[in-house]
Amino acid sequence: MSDPDIPTTDVHAIPAAIGDDLVVLDVREHHEWAAGHIDGAIHIPLGELPVRVGELDPSVRTLVVCHLGGRSARATQWLHAQGHDVTNVDGGMEAWEQAGRPVVS
């Protein structure tokens, strides 16, 4: 099901402590973000990404997350084409929470 042209990672491959060398971009809608998100993540809903892309540093490794991985895969593909160092988080926030990773609201 996953597209081999879209860089993707499993949630278990993500370091437990996300440092300054890694950014998490959450492309879910505002109500989804408010319900719970990864601490320190940047929130840019998918529909706003083309006009807000300037807020992202293309040279910093960025993990892109949504609810299940579909929207983040589209965002990853688009950002990758723009020259960004991006990777889609397979399974999205659903996989993140199932792995016992912390969420803030």
Rosetta blueprint (number, residue, H / E / L):
1 M L
2 S L
3 D L
4 P L
5 D L
6 I L
7 P L
8 T E
9 T E
10 D E
11 V H
12 H H
13 A H
14 I L
15 P L
16 A L
17 A L
18 I L
19 G L
20 D L
21 D L
22 L E
23 V E
24 V E
25 L E
26 D E
27 V L
28 R L
29 E L
30 H H
31 H H
32 E H
33 W H
34 A H
35 A H
36 G L
37 H E
38 I L
39 D L
40 G L
41 A L
42 I E
43 H E
44 I L
45 P L
46 L H
47 G H
48 E H
49 L H
50 P H
51 V H
52 R H
53 V H
54 G H
55 E H
56 L L
57 D L
58 P L
59 S L
60 V L
61 R E
62 T E
63 L E
64 V E
65 V E
66 C L
67 H L
68 L L
69 G L
70 G H
71 R H
72 S H
73 A H
74 R H
75 A H
76 T H
77 Q H
78 W H
79 L H
80 H H
81 A H
82 Q L
83 G L
84 H L
85 D L
86 V E
87 T E
88 N E
89 V E
90 D E
91 G L
92 G H
93 M H
94 E H
95 A H
96 W H
97 E H
98 Q H
99 A L
100 G L
101 R L
102 P L
103 V L
104 V E
105 S L
